[in-house]
Amino acid sequence: MSSIRGRLGRRRTALAATAMAAALALTVSACNGDDEPSTDAKPSDGGQMQDLLDNLPFDVDVEAWINGGWEDWDTDKWMRDIGEFINPIIEGLWDSDRMEEAQDPDQAIDETEIEEDVNPPESEDPQADRGITDVEPLPVDAQQVPFPYTDNAAPIGKVFFDTPEGSMVCSGTVVKDPAKPGQSNLVATAGHCVHAGTEGGWFRNIAFVPAFNNNGASDPYNAPFEEMAPYGIYWANYVSTTQYWIDNGTAMGGGGAHGDFAILEVENEDGSSQSLEETVGNAVEIDFDAPAVSGLGDVTLYGFPAADPYDGNLMYNCTDTPSRLSLDSAMPGMYWAGCTMTGGSSGGPWIRWDADNEPRLISVNSIGPMESTWLAGPRLEDDAQAVLDHVSSGQR
């Protein structure tokens, strides 16, 4: 199996609201030299901070937000819709203790809800895969990704975020930005890692740590910070997911899973101007035109599983040949594959190597059964591409 190499081994290097939902974030420094909150930094969105605040359905005091106001999850103030999102950088918020406390957002499904088709037809047309569910895949034991991750999987990392239930963690991947070749600041993850779906709104303090725990320390939270976060911490300043996820997404039962996909645009907490792609040494291209399941071949799923028997400290992967899963016949079919990774791996990439041995992201981890024997992810087609295009620097 090929590696997704980092800096030490690089490879060659306007949208309707019904298709997606975007969220514009603020970028504000948390502290000045006197350790007092500061709100005089300019937002990275090009100076639209006040416009954003003016368009919110309620008043937001950014200084109060930074000082703990973000912890108010009152349903009347929980931003949910397009543009109703702020994510000011709070320097030092994601320290080792908070990262260690972060839990996995379990997206379990009762397998009795899945109806397997009898003798389902094969097709070379992805559209013909809609509405079809193959026999449940056999379990595939997850394997540790070799250390250091900066050599073997630099674009993959952890996504941290806050919810009403506390701090949570997912997985994510640096992906190519079509508007900024070689200089992407985009991260792909699952929709349920940024938005609560039908049960709420946008999550808060969303941040990405690529190549988390680079050398595989047994206790990364007491290791030197540069080993836990070798490339630093990147805060989301723009977020998008599908409208399908917002309208249908649920924490249990697989609701919204066909649209469980999101893109973040991020920036380094330390203010570095170097792009994320340049920093980690690579970004993965998203394939929105993957072959039908019958022509996919082997695919490798990555993530940082955090639920038992894992602890979220290490990156794992599983390689299997995906089959078809459908929970909504009106939507592009989902993939499912044998894999024993658990919660925390949500949002991690499904990587398929093309004929030139280049990695292509075709899905992200979305749901799995309570027994953790398989994982499923959405097929990425028009709605997912619309999400990427909207967040992409040249498409706003």
C-alpha positions in Angstrom: 0.0 0.0 0.0 1.3 3.5 -0.9 1.9 6.2 1.6 0.4 9.7 1.5 3.7 11.4 1.9 4.6 14.7 3.5 7.4 17.1 3.2 10.1 14.4 3.2 8.6 12.6 0.2 6.3 14.7 -1.9 4.3 13.3 -4.8 3.8 15.4 -8.0 2.2 17.9 -7.0 -21.6 30.6 -6.6 -23.9 28.1 -5.5 -27.6 27.6 -4.7 -28.4 27.2 -1.0 -30.2 24.0 -1.7 -26.9 22.3 -2.6 -24.7 23.4 0.3 -24.5 25.5 3.4 -21.5 27.8 4.1 -20.4 29.5 7.3 -18.2 32.5 7.4 -15.9 32.7 10.4 -14.1 35.5 12.1 -10.4 35.4 12.8 -9.7 37.3 16.0 -6.6 37.1 18.3 -7.6 36.0 21.7 -4.9 37.9 23.7 -2.7 40.9 23.4 0.6 41.4 25.1 -1.1 41.9 28.5 -3.0 38.6 28.2 -6.3 40.6 27.8 -8.8 39.7 25.1 -8.2 41.6 21.9 -10.7 42.1 19.1 -8.9 44.5 16.9 -7.4 41.9 14.6 -8.6 41.9 11.0 -10.7 38.9 9.9 -9.0 36.8 7.2 -12.2 36.9 5.1 -11.1 40.3 3.8 -12.7 42.7 6.3 -16.3 41.4 6.4 -16.4 40.9 10.2 -18.9 43.7 10.8 -21.1 42.7 7.8 -21.2 39.2 9.2 -22.1 40.4 12.7 -24.8 42.7 11.3 -26.4 39.9 9.4 -26.7 37.5 12.4 -30.2 37.1 13.7 -29.0 38.2 17.2 -26.2 40.4 18.6 -22.8 38.8 19.2 -20.2 40.4 21.5 -17.0 39.0 20.1 -15.0 39.9 23.2 -17.5 38.2 25.4 -17.6 35.2 23.0 -13.8 34.8 23.4 -14.1 35.1 27.1 -16.5 32.2 27.4 -19.7 33.4 25.7 -19.3 30.7 23.1 -20.3 28.2 25.9 -23.9 29.5 25.7 -25.8 26.9 23.7 -29.2 28.4 24.1 -31.3 27.2 21.1 -32.2 30.8 20.3 -28.5 31.7 19.9 -27.2 28.5 18.3 -26.2 29.6 14.8 -27.5 27.1 12.3 -28.0 28.5 8.8 -25.9 29.7 6.0 -23.6 32.5 7.2 -24.6 32.1 10.8 -21.2 31.1 12.1 -18.3 32.7 13.9 -15.0 31.0 15.0 -12.6 33.6 16.4 -9.2 32.1 17.2 -8.9 31.8 21.0 -5.1 31.3 21.4 -4.2 28.5 23.7 -7.8 27.2 24.0 -6.8 23.8 22.4 -4.1 23.0 24.9 -3.0 19.4 25.8 -5.6 19.0 28.5 -8.6 20.0 26.3 -7.4 17.8 23.5 -7.1 14.9 25.8 -10.6 15.4 27.2 -12.2 15.5 23.7 -14.6 12.6 23.0 -15.6 10.9 19.8 -19.0 11.9 18.3 -20.4 8.3 17.9 -22.4 8.0 14.6 -23.7 4.4 15.2 -26.4 2.8 13.2 -28.6 -0.2 14.1 -27.8 -2.8 11.5 -31.5 -4.0 11.6 -32.3 -0.7 9.8 -30.3 -1.9 6.7 -32.0 -4.1 4.2 -29.6 -6.0 2.0 -30.7 -6.6 -1.6 -30.9 -10.1 -3.0 -28.6 -10.7 -6.0 -28.1 -7.0 -6.6 -27.0 -6.2 -10.2 -23.5 -4.9 -11.0 -23.0 -1.9 -13.2 -20.3 0.3 -14.6 -22.6 3.3 -14.2 -22.4 5.0 -10.7 -26.0 6.2 -11.1 -27.1 2.6 -11.3 -25.6 2.0 -7.9 -28.3 4.2 -6.3 -30.7 2.5 -4.0 -28.7 -0.8 -3.9 -27.3 -2.4 -0.7 -24.9 -5.3 -1.1 -24.1 -8.0 1.5 -22.5 -6.6 4.7 -18.7 -6.5 4.4 -16.6 -8.8 6.5 -14.5 -7.1 9.3 -11.0 -5.9 8.4 -8.7 -5.4 11.3 -7.3 -1.8 11.5 -3.5 -1.5 11.2 -1.3 1.2 12.7 0.1 3.7 10.3 3.9 3.8 10.5 5.7 6.7 12.3 6.5 9.4 11.8 3.2 10.6 10.3 5.0 13.5 8.7 6.6 10.9 6.4 3.7 8.6 5.8 0.4 10.4 6.2 1.2 14.1 6.8 -2.1 15.5 5.3 -4.2 13.5 7.8 -4.9 14.7 11.3 -7.4 15.4 14.0 -10.3 17.9 14.0 -11.2 19.2 17.4 -14.5 21.1 18.2 -16.9 22.0 21.0 -20.5 20.9 21.3 -23.1 21.2 24.0 -22.0 17.8 25.3 -18.4 18.9 25.5 -15.2 18.8 23.4 -15.2 16.3 20.6 -12.7 15.0 18.1 -12.9 13.7 14.5 -10.3 13.1 11.7 -9.6 15.2 8.6 -7.4 15.5 5.6 -5.6 18.4 3.8 -7.2 18.5 0.3 -6.2 20.4 -2.8 -7.8 23.8 -3.5 -8.5 24.2 -7.2 -8.1 27.9 -6.9 -4.8 27.8 -5.2 -2.6 25.0 -6.7 0.1 24.0 -4.3 -1.1 26.5 -1.6 -4.3 24.9 -0.2 -5.6 25.7 3.2 -8.6 23.3 2.9 -9.4 20.3 5.1 -12.1 17.6 4.3 -14.0 16.0 7.1 -17.5 14.7 7.9 -20.5 17.0 8.1 -21.3 15.7 11.6 -17.9 17.1 12.7 -18.9 20.7 12.1 -22.7 20.8 12.3 -25.3 19.0 14.5 -27.8 18.5 11.6 -31.5 18.4 12.5 -30.5 18.4 16.2 -28.8 21.8 16.3 -26.4 24.1 14.5 -22.7 24.8 13.8 -20.2 23.5 16.3 -17.6 25.9 17.8 -13.9 26.4 18.2 -13.3 24.1 15.2 -9.5 23.4 14.7 -7.3 21.0 12.8 -4.0 19.4 13.9 -2.3 17.6 11.0 0.0 14.6 11.7 -1.2 14.6 15.3 1.2 12.7 17.7 3.8 12.4 14.9 6.0 9.9 16.6 3.3 7.7 18.2 3.9 8.6 21.9 1.8 6.5 24.3 0.9 9.7 26.1 1.0 12.5 23.5 -0.5 15.0 25.8 2.5 15.0 28.0 5.0 14.9 25.1 6.6 18.0 23.7 4.0 20.1 21.9 5.9 20.0 18.6 5.5 16.2 18.7 1.8 16.3 19.4 1.2 19.1 16.9 4.3 19.0 14.6 2.7 21.6 12.2 0.8 23.6 14.8 -3.0 24.2 15.2 -5.1 25.4 12.4 -8.5 27.2 13.1 -11.4 27.1 10.7 -12.2 30.5 9.3 -14.7 29.2 6.7 -16.9 26.1 6.9 -19.3 24.4 4.5 -21.4 21.2 4.5 -24.2 20.0 2.4 -27.8 21.2 2.9 -28.7 17.5 2.9 -26.7 17.0 6.1 -28.2 20.1 7.8 -31.8 19.1 6.8 -31.4 15.3 7.6 -28.4 14.7 9.8 -28.8 12.8 13.1 -26.4 11.5 15.6 -27.9 8.0 15.5 -29.6 5.9 12.8 -27.7 7.2 9.8 -29.9 10.2 9.0 -28.1 12.5 6.6 -25.2 10.1 6.0 -25.5 10.4 2.2 -24.5 14.1 2.6 -22.1 13.7 5.6 -19.3 15.7 4.1 -17.7 19.1 5.0 -14.8 21.4 3.9 -12.9 23.8 6.2 -10.7 26.6 5.2 -8.1 27.0 8.0 -5.3 29.3 9.2 -2.5 28.7 11.6 -3.1 29.9 15.2 0.5 31.3 15.2 -0.3 33.6 12.2 2.0 31.9 9.8 1.4 33.0 6.2 2.6 29.7 4.7 -0.2 27.6 3.3 -1.2 24.4 5.0 -0.4 22.4 1.9 3.1 23.9 1.8 3.6 23.3 5.5 2.7 19.6 5.5 4.2 19.0 2.0 1.1 17.6 0.2 -2.6 17.8 -0.2 -4.9 15.1 -1.6 -7.1 15.7 -4.6 -10.8 14.9 -4.2 -12.3 12.7 -6.9 -15.9 13.6 -7.6 -16.1 11.2 -10.6 -14.9 7.9 -9.1 -15.9 4.7 -10.9 -18.9 2.7 -10.0 -18.2 0.3 -7.1 -17.6 -2.5 -9.5 -14.5 -0.7 -10.8 -13.1 0.8 -7.6 -10.7 -1.9 -6.5 -9.0 -1.6 -3.1 -9.6 1.6 -1.0 -7.8 2.5 2.2 -9.6 4.2 5.1 -7.7 6.3 7.6 -8.5 7.8 11.0 -7.7 8.3 14.6 -10.2 5.9 16.3 -10.9 7.0 19.9 -13.6 4.7 21.2 -12.7 1.3 22.8 -10.5 -0.6 22.2 -8.6 2.5 20.8 -7.6 5.7 22.7 -7.4 8.2 19.9 -3.6 8.6 20.2 -2.6 6.7 17.0 -3.5 6.8 13.4 -4.9 3.6 11.9 -6.1 2.4 8.5 -8.0 -0.5 6.8 -7.8 -1.6 3.2 -10.8 -3.3 1.6 -12.8 -3.4 -1.6 -15.9 -1.3 -1.0 -19.4 -2.4 -1.8 -22.7 -0.5 -1.9 -25.0 0.8 0.8 -28.1 2.9 0.5 -30.2 4.5 3.1 -31.9 7.0 0.7 -32.4 5.8 -2.9 -32.8 9.3 -4.1 -29.2 10.1 -3.2 -25.9 8.9 -4.6 -25.1 5.5 -3.1 -22.8 5.2 -0.1 -19.7 3.0 0.1 -19.2 0.5 2.9 -16.1 -1.5 3.7 -14.8 -3.8 6.4 -13.0 -1.9 9.1 -12.7 -2.2 12.9 -12.0 1.5 13.5 -14.3 3.2 16.0 -15.6 6.7 16.7 -13.0 9.4 16.4 -12.1 8.1 12.9 -15.2 10.0 11.6 -14.2 12.3 8.8 -11.0 10.4 8.0 -10.4 9.9 4.3 -11.1 7.0 1.9 -8.1 7.0 -0.4 -8.0 5.3 -3.7 -4.7 5.3 -5.7 -5.1 6.0 -9.4 -3.2 4.5 -12.3 -0.3 6.9 -11.7 -0.2 5.8 -8.0 -1.5 9.2 -6.9 -3.9 9.3 -3.9 -7.5 10.4 -4.5 -10.0 11.1 -1.8 -13.3 9.4 -2.7 -15.2 9.6 0.6 -14.9 10.2 4.4 -15.8 8.0 7.3 -19.4 8.7 8.3 -21.2 5.8 10.1 -20.6 2.4 11.4 -22.4 -0.3 13.5 -22.3 -0.6 17.2 -20.0 -3.6 16.9 -17.4 -1.6 14.8 -17.0 -4.2 12.0 -17.4 -1.9 9.1 -17.5 1.8 8.1 -19.5 3.6 5.5 -19.0 7.0 3.7 -20.9 9.0 1.1 -20.1 8.9 -2.6 -18.9 12.4 -3.5 -20.7 13.9 -6.5 -22.3 17.2 -7.4 -23.4 18.4 -3.9 -20.0 17.6 -2.4 -18.2 19.3 -5.3 -20.4 22.3 -4.7 -19.2 22.4 -1.1 -15.5 22.4 -2.2 -16.1 25.0 -5.0 -17.8 27.4 -2.6 -15.0 27.2 0.0 -12.3 27.3 -2.6 -10.5 30.6 -2.5 -11.5 31.7 -6.0 -15.1 30.7 -5.9 -16.7 33.0 -3.3 
